[in-house]
Amino acid sequence: MLVSSPPALAVPNSLRHRRERAERNMNALRASILALLGIAALVYSSSLSRPLNRANILVLTPALAWTLIQYLAWYSRDELPAWLPLANAVVDVTAVTTIIAAYALADSALLALRSPIYAMYFVVLAARPVASSVRKAGIVAALIVIQYGLLVAWLIARGEVTTVMNPVMAVSFGAISPLDEAAKVMMLALAGILATYATSWVEHLVQEASNESEERQRVGTRLVQAELDTLRLQLNPHFLFNALNSAMALVATSPPAAEKMISELSDFLRLVLSGSSEQEVTLDRELSLLHRYIGIQRVRFQEKLVVNFDIGDDVRRALVPSLLLQPLVENAIRHGVGPRANGGSVSITAKEVENRLEIGIVDDGVGLVPKKNRDLARGTSLGLKNTATRLKHMYRGAHQFQAGPRPEGGFEVRITLPLRWATGSGQQETGDEKRETGNGQRVTD
């Protein structure tokens, strides 16, 4: 009766949850049916013989008690015991077989074998694809065939029924035909095979859908990762091009300054390449990289560039996207401070606000040139555009990114990120798992 099926695969959680929900619903249906049968037995008890009433009590009472015990013992839990679906199916099948046998002994074996209660076997089998695994469905199907076959053989052996080989004559003489009963057993066997196959088909269909969903998620993750890597790689040539142009401009006027800028550039690129595979780094490491970049710009701008840091010690281990600050500070220096004859200042702040990391980059430069207002407002500046896109992919709406001119002049970028912490083992902690205090510091280059 156990049909062959493809190699067993891990059952998806979604299928387990659906099966458990189906089992809960079927137990509610079982309780309702048993309650209705009990009411009917009480209503017709006066017209039934004492043996039939006794048979009803002996079958319905334990079945109804078992159903109610399940509600009291397990239905308050999040998950039902793994063995319960099989146990319920065995109880249902045994109850059907028992009531046929009881009616046969209490009244007429012929009427018992021809009664509609036989159809309940098919109801039990019909529920297998939504409530059982393939193995359990096969066990239930085999149990039905075995129980009914043994019941018929037992009644014939006891002489409870007369057998006539010809089915037509069996009806005329009030007997049963072994051919009819064999056909009923074959119908049960065929229904069991179909129920087991349907269970296998449903299980593998859900498994394939789950695998396809996981594969789509993996592909989506790889595409996002590839896009993030592309955005990061765009920043390095962009910065390198600007830095080399600045070094070339100093070669003729100040060779020592050009040499120093190239040396600082070499150190900066070494740090960038050492963390090229990481999407997130600690804020402290990001600040170290930013100091290297500011050293390069200090060679070019000298006293015209002032950079202020206000970084809370308690957020230095917070995780931020790698190369987050450098393109934003470069944008502030290149488009804000650079065009001013007297230079200007850039302020970088980082602090914890309501269990989130708030970062600010503010300059007192020229702000937005009128003819570029429209473009910059749309974030077509490479540093702003790539930063906004990276944050969108990495945090999926759990962040805030604001960039625009200040009323008093200059330009401001505000970023709010979920607060996560780096640990010594390379794992992450959320802001709720770490609470420290620390004084902010202010450093002026």
C-alpha positions as CSV (number, residue, x, y, z in Angstrom):
1,M,0.0,0.0,0.0
2,L,3.0,2.3,0.6
3,V,3.7,3.9,-2.8
4,S,7.1,4.9,-4.0
5,S,7.9,8.6,-4.0
6,P,10.8,10.8,-4.8
7,P,13.6,11.1,-2.3
8,A,12.5,12.8,0.9
9,L,13.1,16.6,1.1
10,A,13.0,18.9,4.0
11,V,9.4,19.9,4.6
12,P,9.0,23.7,4.3
13,N,7.8,25.5,7.3
14,S,4.8,26.9,5.3
15,L,3.6,23.3,4.6
16,R,4.0,22.3,8.3
17,H,2.0,25.3,9.4
18,R,-0.8,24.6,6.9
19,R,-0.9,20.9,7.9
20,E,-1.2,21.9,11.6
21,R,-3.9,24.4,10.8
22,A,-5.8,21.7,8.8
23,E,-5.5,19.3,11.7
24,R,-6.9,21.9,14.1
25,N,-9.8,22.5,11.7
26,M,-10.5,18.8,11.2
27,N,-10.5,18.2,14.9
28,A,-13.2,20.9,15.3
29,L,-15.1,19.2,12.5
30,R,-14.7,15.8,14.2
31,A,-16.0,17.2,17.4
32,S,-19.0,18.7,15.6
33,I,-19.8,15.4,13.8
34,L,-19.5,13.3,17.0
35,A,-21.7,15.8,18.9
36,L,-24.4,15.5,16.2
37,L,-24.1,11.7,16.2
38,G,-24.4,11.7,19.9
39,I,-27.5,13.9,19.8
40,A,-29.0,11.6,17.1
41,A,-28.3,8.5,19.2
42,L,-30.1,10.1,22.1
43,V,-33.1,11.1,20.0
44,Y,-33.5,7.6,18.5
45,S,-32.4,5.7,21.6
46,S,-36.0,4.7,22.4
47,S,-36.5,3.1,19.0
48,L,-33.2,1.3,19.0
49,S,-32.4,-2.0,20.6
50,R,-30.4,-2.1,23.8
51,P,-27.4,-3.7,22.0
52,L,-27.4,-0.9,19.4
53,N,-27.6,1.8,22.1
54,R,-24.7,0.1,23.9
55,A,-22.7,0.0,20.7
56,N,-23.3,3.8,20.2
57,I,-22.2,4.5,23.7
58,L,-19.1,2.3,23.4
59,V,-18.0,4.0,20.2
60,L,-19.1,7.6,20.4
61,T,-18.0,8.2,24.1
62,P,-14.3,7.4,23.8
63,A,-14.1,9.2,20.4
64,L,-15.7,12.3,21.7
65,A,-13.6,12.2,24.9
66,W,-10.4,11.9,22.9
67,T,-11.3,14.9,20.8
68,L,-12.0,17.0,23.8
69,I,-8.8,15.9,25.6
70,Q,-6.8,17.3,22.6
71,Y,-8.3,20.8,23.1
72,L,-7.4,20.7,26.8
73,A,-3.9,19.2,26.5
74,W,-2.4,20.6,23.3
75,Y,-4.5,23.2,21.5
76,S,-3.2,26.1,23.7
77,R,0.3,25.4,22.4
78,D,1.8,27.1,19.4
79,E,2.5,23.7,17.8
80,L,0.7,20.4,18.1
81,P,2.6,17.2,18.8
82,A,4.1,15.7,15.6
83,W,2.4,12.3,16.3
84,L,-1.1,13.7,16.7
85,P,-2.3,13.8,13.1
86,L,-1.4,10.1,12.7
87,A,-3.0,9.2,16.0
88,N,-6.2,11.0,15.0
89,A,-6.4,9.2,11.7
90,V,-5.9,5.9,13.4
91,V,-8.6,6.7,15.9
92,D,-11.0,7.7,13.1
93,V,-10.3,4.6,11.1
94,T,-10.6,2.3,14.1
95,A,-13.9,4.1,15.1
96,V,-15.4,3.4,11.7
97,T,-14.4,-0.3,11.8
98,T,-15.6,-0.7,15.4
99,I,-19.0,0.8,14.7
100,I,-19.5,-1.5,11.7
101,A,-18.5,-4.5,13.8
102,A,-20.7,-3.4,16.8
103,Y,-23.7,-3.0,14.5
104,A,-23.0,-6.3,12.9
105,L,-22.9,-8.1,16.3
106,A,-25.8,-6.2,17.8
107,D,-28.2,-6.4,14.9
108,S,-27.5,-7.5,11.3
109,A,-24.0,-8.0,9.9
110,L,-25.5,-7.8,6.4
111,L,-27.0,-4.3,7.0
112,A,-23.8,-3.2,8.8
113,L,-21.6,-4.1,5.8
114,R,-24.0,-2.3,3.5
115,S,-24.5,0.8,5.6
116,P,-23.2,4.2,4.5
117,I,-20.8,4.3,7.4
118,Y,-18.4,2.5,5.0
119,A,-18.0,5.8,3.1
120,M,-16.3,7.4,6.2
121,Y,-13.2,5.5,5.2
122,F,-13.0,7.7,2.1
123,V,-13.5,10.8,4.1
124,V,-10.5,10.0,6.2
125,L,-8.4,9.3,3.1
126,A,-9.6,12.6,1.5
127,A,-8.1,14.6,4.4
128,R,-4.6,13.0,4.1
129,P,-3.1,15.3,1.4
130,V,-3.7,18.4,3.5
131,A,-3.0,17.0,7.0
132,S,-0.4,14.2,6.7
133,S,3.0,13.5,5.3
134,V,3.5,10.9,2.6
135,R,4.6,8.2,5.1
136,K,1.6,8.8,7.4
137,A,-0.8,8.8,4.5
138,G,0.5,5.5,3.4
139,I,0.2,4.1,6.9
140,V,-3.5,5.2,7.2
141,A,-4.3,3.9,3.7
142,A,-2.8,0.4,4.6
143,L,-4.6,0.4,8.0
144,I,-8.0,1.0,6.3
145,V,-7.5,-1.9,3.9
146,I,-6.2,-4.2,6.7
147,Q,-9.0,-3.4,9.2
148,Y,-11.9,-3.7,6.7
149,G,-10.5,-6.9,5.1
150,L,-10.0,-8.5,8.6
151,L,-13.5,-7.3,9.7
152,V,-15.2,-9.0,6.7
153,A,-13.1,-12.2,7.1
154,W,-13.9,-12.2,10.8
155,L,-17.7,-11.9,10.2
156,I,-17.6,-14.6,7.6
157,A,-15.6,-16.9,9.9
158,R,-18.1,-16.4,12.7
159,G,-21.0,-17.2,10.5
160,E,-22.5,-13.8,11.0
161,V,-23.3,-13.6,7.3
162,T,-24.1,-16.0,4.5
163,T,-21.9,-15.9,1.4
164,V,-23.0,-16.4,-2.1
165,M,-20.5,-16.0,-4.9
166,N,-23.0,-14.5,-7.4
167,P,-23.6,-10.9,-6.5
168,V,-27.1,-10.8,-8.0
169,M,-28.1,-13.9,-6.1
170,A,-26.5,-12.6,-2.9
171,V,-28.9,-9.6,-3.0
172,S,-31.9,-11.9,-3.5
173,F,-31.0,-14.3,-0.7
174,G,-30.0,-11.7,1.8
175,A,-26.3,-12.7,1.7
176,I,-23.0,-11.1,0.8
177,S,-20.9,-11.9,-2.2
178,P,-17.1,-12.3,-1.6
179,L,-16.7,-10.7,-5.1
180,D,-18.5,-7.5,-3.8
181,E,-16.5,-7.4,-0.6
182,A,-13.3,-8.0,-2.6
183,A,-14.3,-5.1,-4.9
184,K,-14.9,-2.8,-1.9
185,V,-11.4,-3.7,-0.5
186,M,-9.9,-3.0,-3.9
187,M,-11.7,0.4,-4.0
188,L,-10.3,1.2,-0.5
189,A,-6.8,0.2,-1.7
190,L,-7.1,2.3,-4.9
191,A,-8.4,5.3,-2.8
192,G,-5.5,4.8,-0.4
193,I,-3.0,4.8,-3.3
194,L,-4.5,8.0,-4.8
195,A,-4.5,9.7,-1.4
196,T,-0.9,8.8,-0.8
197,Y,0.1,9.9,-4.2
198,A,-1.8,13.2,-3.8
199,T,-0.1,13.8,-0.5
200,S,3.3,13.2,-2.2
201,W,2.4,15.5,-5.1
202,V,1.2,18.3,-2.8
203,E,4.4,17.9,-0.7
204,H,6.7,18.1,-3.6
205,L,4.8,20.9,-5.3
206,V,5.1,23.0,-2.1
207,Q,8.8,22.0,-1.8
208,E,9.5,23.2,-5.4
209,A,7.6,26.4,-4.8
210,S,9.6,27.0,-1.7
211,N,12.9,26.2,-3.5
212,E,12.0,28.6,-6.3
213,S,11.1,31.3,-3.8
214,E,14.4,30.8,-1.9
215,E,16.3,30.9,-5.2
216,R,14.6,34.1,-6.2
217,Q,15.6,35.6,-2.9
218,R,19.2,34.5,-3.3
219,V,19.3,35.9,-6.8
220,G,17.7,39.2,-5.6
221,T,20.3,39.4,-2.8
222,R,23.1,38.7,-5.2
223,L,21.8,41.4,-7.6
224,V,21.6,43.9,-4.7
225,Q,25.1,43.0,-3.5
226,A,26.4,43.4,-7.1
227,E,24.8,46.8,-7.3
228,L,26.2,47.9,-4.0
229,D,29.7,46.8,-5.1
230,T,29.2,48.7,-8.3
231,L,28.2,51.8,-6.4
232,R,31.3,51.5,-4.2
233,L,33.6,51.0,-7.1
234,Q,32.2,54.1,-8.7
235,L,33.3,56.2,-5.7
236,N,37.0,55.1,-5.8
237,P,37.7,56.2,-9.5
238,H,35.7,59.4,-8.9
239,F,37.8,60.3,-5.9
240,L,41.0,59.2,-7.5
241,F,40.4,61.3,-10.5
242,N,39.8,64.4,-8.4
243,A,42.8,63.7,-6.2
244,L,45.2,63.2,-9.1
245,N,43.9,66.4,-10.8
246,S,44.7,68.2,-7.6
247,A,48.2,66.6,-7.3
248,M,48.9,67.5,-11.0
249,A,48.0,71.1,-10.3
250,L,50.5,71.2,-7.4
251,V,53.4,69.7,-9.4
252,A,54.4,72.9,-11.1
253,T,53.7,75.3,-8.2
254,S,54.7,73.2,-5.1
255,P,56.4,69.8,-5.8
256,P,56.8,69.0,-2.1
257,A,53.0,69.5,-1.6
258,A,52.3,67.3,-4.6
259,E,54.6,64.6,-3.2
260,K,52.9,64.8,0.2
261,M,49.5,64.6,-1.4
262,I,50.5,61.5,-3.4
263,S,51.8,59.9,-0.2
264,E,48.6,60.6,1.6
265,L,46.7,59.3,-1.4
266,S,48.7,56.0,-1.3
267,D,47.8,55.5,2.4
268,F,44.2,56.3,1.8
269,L,43.9,53.8,-1.1
270,R,45.6,51.1,1.0
271,L,43.0,51.5,3.7
272,V,40.2,51.5,1.1
273,L,41.4,48.3,-0.5
274,S,41.9,46.5,2.8
275,G,38.2,46.8,3.5
276,S,37.0,46.5,-0.1
277,S,34.9,43.3,0.6
278,E,33.0,44.8,3.5
279,Q,29.7,46.5,3.2
280,E,29.7,47.7,6.8
281,V,32.5,48.8,9.1
282,T,32.7,50.5,12.5
283,L,32.2,54.2,12.6
284,D,35.7,54.5,14.2
285,R,37.3,52.8,11.2
286,E,35.3,55.0,8.8
287,L,36.6,58.0,10.6
288,S,40.2,56.8,10.3
289,L,39.7,56.6,6.6
290,L,38.1,60.1,6.5
291,H,41.1,61.5,8.4
292,R,43.3,60.2,5.6
293,Y,41.2,61.9,3.0
294,I,41.1,65.2,4.9
295,G,44.9,65.0,5.1
296,I,45.0,64.9,1.3
297,Q,42.7,67.9,1.0
298,R,44.6,69.8,3.6
299,V,47.7,69.7,1.3
300,R,45.6,71.5,-1.3
301,F,43.6,74.0,0.8
302,Q,46.0,74.6,3.7
303,E,44.4,77.0,6.2
304,K,41.4,77.6,4.0
305,L,39.9,74.2,5.1
306,V,38.7,73.7,8.7
307,V,37.2,70.4,9.6
308,N,35.3,69.9,12.9
309,F,34.5,66.5,14.5
310,D,31.9,66.0,17.2
311,I,31.7,62.3,17.7
312,G,30.3,60.6,20.7
313,D,32.6,57.9,22.2
314,D,29.5,55.7,22.7
315,V,28.9,55.3,19.0
316,R,32.3,54.6,17.7
317,R,31.6,50.9,17.6
318,A,28.4,51.4,15.7
319,L,28.2,49.9,12.2
320,V,27.9,52.1,9.2
321,P,28.2,51.5,5.4
322,S,31.9,51.5,4.3
323,L,32.9,54.7,2.4
324,L,29.8,56.5,3.7
325,L,31.5,59.7,5.0
326,Q,34.3,60.3,2.4
327,P,32.1,61.0,-0.7
328,L,29.8,63.2,1.4
329,V,32.7,65.2,2.8
330,E,34.3,65.3,-0.6
331,N,31.0,66.8,-1.9
332,A,31.0,69.4,0.8
333,I,34.6,70.4,0.1
334,R,34.4,70.3,-3.7
335,H,31.1,72.0,-4.2
336,G,30.8,74.0,-1.0
337,V,34.2,75.1,0.4
338,G,36.3,74.9,-2.8
339,P,34.6,77.7,-4.8
340,R,35.0,80.2,-1.9
341,A,38.0,82.4,-2.1
342,N,38.4,82.3,1.7
343,G,37.7,78.7,2.1
344,G,35.3,77.4,4.8
345,S,34.6,74.7,7.3
346,V,33.0,71.3,7.3
347,S,31.5,69.8,10.5
348,I,31.0,66.0,11.0
349,T,28.8,64.9,13.9
350,A,27.6,61.5,15.1
351,K,25.5,60.7,18.1
352,E,22.9,58.3,19.4
353,V,19.3,59.6,19.3
354,E,16.5,57.4,20.5
355,N,18.4,54.2,19.9
356,R,19.4,55.3,16.4
357,L,22.6,56.6,14.9
358,E,22.4,60.2,13.6
359,I,25.1,61.5,11.4
360,G,25.5,65.0,10.0
361,I,27.8,66.6,7.5
362,V,27.4,70.4,7.4
363,D,29.5,73.0,5.4
364,D,29.3,76.8,5.3
365,G,30.2,77.0,1.7
366,V,28.4,78.5,-1.3
367,G,25.4,76.2,-1.0
368,L,23.7,75.5,-4.3
369,V,24.5,77.5,-7.4
370,P,21.1,78.6,-8.8
371,K,21.5,76.9,-12.2
372,K,22.3,73.6,-10.5
373,N,19.6,73.7,-7.9
374,R,17.4,71.4,-9.9
375,D,20.0,68.8,-10.6
376,L,21.4,68.7,-7.1
377,A,18.0,68.6,-5.5
378,R,17.5,65.4,-7.5
379,G,20.7,63.9,-6.1
380,T,22.5,63.7,-9.5
381,S,25.8,64.5,-7.7
382,L,27.7,61.1,-7.7
383,G,28.4,61.2,-4.0
384,L,24.9,62.1,-3.0
385,K,23.2,59.8,-5.5
386,N,25.3,56.7,-4.8
387,T,24.9,57.2,-1.0
388,A,21.2,57.5,-1.2
389,T,21.0,54.4,-3.4
390,R,23.3,52.3,-1.2
391,L,21.3,53.2,1.9
392,K,18.0,52.3,0.2
393,H,19.3,48.9,-0.7
394,M,21.1,48.2,2.6
395,Y,18.4,49.4,5.1
396,R,15.2,49.0,3.0
397,G,13.4,52.1,4.4
398,A,14.7,51.7,8.0
399,H,16.9,54.8,7.5
400,Q,16.5,58.5,6.7
401,F,18.6,60.5,4.2
402,Q,18.1,64.2,3.9
403,A,20.3,66.6,1.8
404,G,19.8,70.2,1.0
405,P,20.8,73.9,1.5
406,R,20.7,75.6,4.9
407,P,18.8,78.9,5.4
408,E,21.9,80.5,6.8
409,G,24.0,79.3,3.9
410,G,26.0,76.2,3.0
411,F,24.8,72.6,2.6
412,E,23.7,69.9,5.1
413,V,23.4,66.2,4.9
414,R,21.5,64.3,7.7
415,I,21.6,60.5,7.9
416,T,19.7,58.4,10.5
417,L,20.5,54.6,10.6
418,P,19.4,51.7,12.7
419,L,21.9,51.3,15.6
420,R,23.9,48.1,15.4
421,W,27.1,47.3,17.1
422,A,30.2,45.4,16.0
423,T,31.5,42.8,18.5
424,G,34.9,41.2,18.9
425,S,33.7,38.0,17.2
426,G,32.6,39.9,14.1
427,Q,29.0,39.5,14.9
428,Q,26.4,42.3,15.3
429,E,24.4,43.5,18.2
430,T,21.3,45.7,18.0
431,G,21.0,48.9,19.9
432,D,18.8,47.3,22.5
433,E,21.6,44.8,23.3
434,K,24.2,47.4,24.2
435,R,23.9,50.5,26.3
436,E,26.9,52.5,27.1
437,T,27.6,56.1,28.0
438,G,30.4,58.3,26.7
439,N,31.3,61.9,26.3
440,G,31.4,63.4,22.8
441,Q,34.6,64.9,21.6
442,R,35.4,67.8,19.3
443,V,38.5,67.8,17.3
444,T,39.6,70.5,14.9
445,D,42.0,69.8,12.0
